[in-house]
């Protein structure tokens, strides 16, 4: 009874959210409704006894993917008027495509026959006495390990492809070289000088030239160019 | 009378009432703890900086948190004219509610968790990864550039550190062989995981600092650069809810560290004089110990720069935790210690 009520409540909210994702005028509101839809889907998973999938849905989709969506949508400067410009012109085409998809879906669903065992296994197809985390683990990492690894490789290739396509290093960015920074010490960084009163420090040539800031490696070489400097440091 | 009551508690409605009561029993002390954590932070940091800290309101300044709370309540809630009012007010509520929600699965003692679910660790991880929404929504709904910058920083930061936190948790799960928090604590009866997994313990603690936006990773607030970051436009109770949420999250993360690495409610070594003290006391002591480190870190280290923060998360913690995960799994497999070896 309670499970049925919960199911209808979550399913109802889920459908409303899904509709609002498409119809919201503000894209940020769309993403927020999408997040609510994910949540309700995860609640439905819990009702079906798949608590592991429910948590993973929240962690992966709500906790990471939707954050990036939100991030991107907030950064975009979306012109709402321009978005709606071709609305009426493209409406017939959109409706036609939608109708074809709907008919195809209907044809598939009507002709679909479920085995009676499969119908019984729809919810919680778990062997008694084991958690569904363990079950899923056995299934994915033991029975279907090759397929799992192959899909991982495909994702990796896609990721590397995206990075290669977008990363443009023009060589002007200044990077922090942690190794060089940690290797520095007082002996090769600080220079102790006796400055004659009233003479200024110009003639000691210890002020860095005003020209372009050298990179970290060149910087150290610059200090090396004053052979006396580091040596002097030891005496004072 | 009592028999009737017991009968009532077995009905669905009775279970609901019982759960609500349990939640109340847990959350009221938690809120008091949050209030006194703000006091403790000011006192401890005061001592570290050779100051006295709050000492005027009440004996030793003990009523200071309540004075602050009352002051906050009587201030005016200002909503900026360009803000989106619903989301603007929703963000602090979300932050606060999420910080409370996660406590449903925390076992303060053996079997004391309100919901002792099989996927407790994942639930905690899911809730803590949602914390970023309060901040992003606040930053966006404020319609202010400082708030927005803070929100973007925190989104990037929290997503980055969650990745390595996830790997660290997986390492603990491999050792414990369960996602249930009670089972994880009980698996530490022989040795607390902070000893065999010491590098992970340190990485986890630093990641929790980043996850709670605490110093030295508090760039989402970054007073000196972006005023107060995501909550610059907030005032009164809406500000107080952010504040309470941040401290409740600190306590939550400390209890997570306690459960995953410091043996939860277990007494040290499990030997005589220590076992006389009941489990919940040990739990609270351990949480306070971790919280002290939170405060100590804040008093000691300067704020990280944004690129340094990203470097630490992606180039140090991620490979480090991944390597240790493989190492631990390999050792467990080689020695035949895996709990679920078929």
Boltz contact constraints between the chains, C-beta under 6 A:
constraints:
  - contact:
      token1: [A, 2]
      token2: [B, 12]
      max_distance: 6.0
  - contact:
      token1: [A, 51]
      token2: [B, 119]
      max_distance: 6.0
  - contact:
      token1: [A, 52]
      token2: [B, 119]
      max_distance: 6.0
  - contact:
      token1: [A, 55]
      token2: [B, 119]
      max_distance: 6.0
  - contact:
      token1: [A, 55]
      token2: [B, 122]
      max_distance: 6.0
  - contact:
      token1: [A, 55]
      token2: [B, 123]
      max_distance: 6.0
  - contact:
      token1: [A, 55]
      token2: [B, 126]
      max_distance: 6.0
  - contact:
      token1: [A, 58]
      token2: [B, 126]
      max_distance: 6.0
  - contact:
      token1: [A, 59]
      token2: [B, 125]
      max_distance: 6.0
  - contact:
      token1: [A, 59]
      token2: [B, 126]
      max_distance: 6.0
  - contact:
      token1: [A, 59]
      token2: [B, 129]
      max_distance: 6.0
  - contact:
      token1: [A, 63]
      token2: [B, 129]
      max_distance: 6.0
  - contact:
      token1: [A, 64]
      token2: [B, 159]
      max_distance: 6.0
  - contact:
      token1: [A, 67]
      token2: [B, 132]
      max_distance: 6.0
  - contact:
      token1: [A, 67]
      token2: [B, 155]
      max_distance: 6.0
  - contact:
      token1: [A, 67]
      token2: [B, 159]
      max_distance: 6.0
  - contact:
      token1: [A, 70]
      token2: [B, 136]
      max_distance: 6.0
  - contact:
      token1: [A, 71]
      token2: [B, 155]
      max_distance: 6.0
  - contact:
      token1: [A, 74]
      token2: [B, 140]
      max_distance: 6.0
  - contact:
      token1: [A, 131]
      token2: [B, 118]
      max_distance: 6.0
  - contact:
      token1: [A, 133]
      token2: [B, 179]
      max_distance: 6.0
